[in-house]
Amino acid sequence: MAKVKVGVVGYGTIGERIADGVAAQGDMELVGVCDVAPTVPVRALIKSRKDIPLYCAVPEKVKDLEKAGGKVAGTLEDLLEKVDIVCDATTPGVGAENRKKYEAAGVRATFQAGEKTGVGDVQFNSMANYEKAYGESYIQILSCNTTGMARCINTVDRRIGVEKVNVVIIRRAADVSETHKGPVDAAIVQKVPSHQCEDIMAVSPHIKAFTVVVTLPITHGHVQTLQLMCKKETSKEQIIEIFQTNPRIVMFKIEDGFISNSHIFDYCRDLGLPRADMYECPVWDEMIHVDGREVWFTQMIPQEAIVIPENIDAIRAAMKLQSDYLEAINETNKYLRIGELV
Ligand SMILES: NC(=O)c1ccc[n+]([C@@H]2O[C@H](COP(=O)([O-])OP(=O)(O)OC[C@H]3O[C@@H](n4cnc5c(N)ncnc54)[C@H](O)[C@@H]3O)[C@@H](O)[C@H]2O)c1
């Protein structure tokens, strides 16, 4: 079967990671990436030996990319002529404008969570509603926090049923390079419920969700404490066993020295993972508590990497590569080596 031809529009924190993730898939071809400025990720791409064609969405900006040493392969429209689907990871608001161009070119697209809800025709998490996105042309991926929640909640839901979920999200203030958002020394609170619960209920309408967010001056991942009300009584042993069936969830122990988000980030760096990225959700063993139908657990959300597998699953759904959600997830996992490296 011919490989699916994929473009990435917006080569920033998320776009550069999607590009590498797509390039690793045996049944996809990364045709090119597109940006508008010689940002740090674009400069790194130019400097690296990666042979990824670079396109420029704004013709007047071509000279800026060339000045930085880039060879520009063409415009966004040129890229759209060569691809079946794009992953749009542009600055929030740009994706909604770009959708018109994708429609005009007959190209499918995934969009990120920073765009307004509705930019795609379906909000997506492969554990929750792969079937709903199957064959859809415009799919919006959940945010990093909501992706992590949806993965774990639906892993439990598919086995023993979940009625309700309450989540406290300790949100990282900024990605490492977002210096315009800091330095800060505060725990920023906001009105409840935060928007994440609406997104959880959009992909899993049968689960009642409530979310609270407090933002802290940290960069290496969000931390979430979830309380699930399951349909059946369960036990800590069963919850661990259920989590272990999903390679996108990985258990860590406090007693092994993993006492913070930063320790897990450091571990990924020591393992030599590219960009110290972890696609999996780390769950702390000693923070799982079960009382009858009530399950408490705490997980970290590696915000820059976690949505990459789901973007690739969304390509699989849009392009009808696999009709079964687990087959699609397993295929993505295989090429990203999820479950093998950490
Ligand atoms: N950073 C995260 O942790 C994270 C996690 C999950 C989802 N997201 C979402 O992913 C999306 C991208 O976020 P990011 O953090 O990668 O942002 P970013 O600022 O790092 O990257 C955005 C890129 O888009 C480029 N761009 C802007 N206008 C463009 C245009 N017209 N054509 C082509 N490229 C254009 C910018 O130059 C930049 O390189 C947002 O919707 C965000 O909410 C971010």
Ligand as a Chemical Component Dictionary entry (heavy atoms), coordinates in Angstrom:
data_LIG
# 
_chem_comp.id                   LIG 
_chem_comp.type                 NON-POLYMER 
_chem_comp.pdbx_formal_charge   0 
_chem_comp.three_letter_code    LIG 
# 
loop_
_chem_comp_atom.comp_id 
_chem_comp_atom.atom_id 
_chem_comp_atom.alt_atom_id 
_chem_comp_atom.type_symbol 
_chem_comp_atom.charge 
_chem_comp_atom.model_Cartn_x 
_chem_comp_atom.model_Cartn_y 
_chem_comp_atom.model_Cartn_z 
_chem_comp_atom.pdbx_ordinal 
LIG N1  N1  N 0  3.622  23.511 23.709 1  
LIG C1  C1  C 0  2.865  22.609 24.297 2  
LIG O1  O1  O 0  3.196  22.103 25.354 3  
LIG C2  C2  C 0  1.567  22.199 23.664 4  
LIG C3  C3  C 0  0.989  21.002 24.082 5  
LIG C4  C4  C 0  -0.181 20.569 23.457 6  
LIG C5  C5  C 0  -0.766 21.338 22.466 7  
LIG N2  N2  N 1  -0.168 22.523 22.101 8  
LIG C6  C6  C 0  -0.826 23.294 21.027 9  
LIG O2  O2  O 0  -0.069 23.123 19.826 10 
LIG C7  C7  C 0  -0.168 24.298 19.007 11 
LIG C8  C8  C 0  1.230  24.804 18.707 12 
LIG O3  O3  O 0  1.850  25.137 19.931 13 
LIG P1  P1  P 0  3.437  25.223 20.060 14 
LIG O4  O4  O 0  3.728  25.218 21.524 15 
LIG O5  O5  O -1 4.069  24.230 19.188 16 
LIG O6  O6  O 0  3.677  26.698 19.489 17 
LIG P2  P2  P 0  5.034  27.287 18.895 18 
LIG O7  O7  O 0  4.925  28.757 19.047 19 
LIG O8  O8  O 0  6.218  26.605 19.475 20 
LIG O9  O9  O 0  4.954  26.898 17.348 21 
LIG C9  C9  C 0  4.059  27.501 16.448 22 
LIG C10 C10 C 0  4.782  27.623 15.116 23 
LIG O10 O10 O 0  3.841  28.061 14.121 24 
LIG C11 C11 C 0  4.542  28.939 13.265 25 
LIG N3  N3  N 0  3.571  29.727 12.493 26 
LIG C12 C12 C 0  2.881  30.834 12.842 27 
LIG N4  N4  N 0  2.094  31.243 11.837 28 
LIG C13 C13 C 0  2.282  30.369 10.820 29 
LIG C14 C14 C 0  1.740  30.244 9.513  30 
LIG N5  N5  N 0  0.839  31.107 9.019  31 
LIG N6  N6  N 0  2.148  29.211 8.739  32 
LIG C15 C15 C 0  3.070  28.320 9.191  33 
LIG N7  N7  N 0  3.614  28.394 10.421 34 
LIG C16 C16 C 0  3.220  29.400 11.227 35 
LIG C17 C17 C 0  5.410  29.767 14.201 36 
LIG O11 O11 O 0  6.455  30.437 13.523 37 
LIG C18 C18 C 0  5.914  28.673 15.141 38 
LIG O12 O12 O 0  7.107  28.069 14.675 39 
LIG C19 C19 C 0  -1.035 25.278 19.812 40 
LIG O13 O13 O 0  -2.373 25.120 19.399 41 
LIG C20 C20 C 0  -0.881 24.795 21.237 42 
LIG O14 O14 O 0  -1.955 25.152 22.060 43 
LIG C21 C21 C 0  0.990  22.964 22.659 44 
# 
loop_
_chem_comp_bond.comp_id 
_chem_comp_bond.atom_id_1 
_chem_comp_bond.atom_id_2 
_chem_comp_bond.value_order 
_chem_comp_bond.pdbx_ordinal 
LIG N1  C1  SING 1  
LIG C1  O1  DOUB 2  
LIG C1  C2  SING 3  
LIG C2  C3  SING 4  
LIG C2  C21 DOUB 5  
LIG C3  C4  DOUB 6  
LIG C4  C5  SING 7  
LIG C5  N2  DOUB 8  
LIG N2  C6  SING 9  
LIG N2  C21 SING 10 
LIG C6  O2  SING 11 
LIG C6  C20 SING 12 
LIG O2  C7  SING 13 
LIG C7  C8  SING 14 
LIG C7  C19 SING 15 
LIG C8  O3  SING 16 
LIG O3  P1  SING 17 
LIG P1  O4  DOUB 18 
LIG P1  O5  SING 19 
LIG P1  O6  SING 20 
LIG O6  P2  SING 21 
LIG P2  O7  DOUB 22 
LIG P2  O8  SING 23 
LIG P2  O9  SING 24 
LIG O9  C9  SING 25 
LIG C9  C10 SING 26 
LIG C10 O10 SING 27 
LIG C10 C18 SING 28 
LIG O10 C11 SING 29 
LIG C11 N3  SING 30 
LIG C11 C17 SING 31 
LIG N3  C12 SING 32 
LIG N3  C16 SING 33 
LIG C12 N4  DOUB 34 
LIG N4  C13 SING 35 
LIG C13 C14 SING 36 
LIG C13 C16 DOUB 37 
LIG C14 N5  SING 38 
LIG C14 N6  DOUB 39 
LIG N6  C15 SING 40 
LIG C15 N7  DOUB 41 
LIG N7  C16 SING 42 
LIG C17 O11 SING 43 
LIG C17 C18 SING 44 
LIG C18 O12 SING 45 
LIG C19 O13 SING 46 
LIG C19 C20 SING 47 
LIG C20 O14 SING 48 
# 
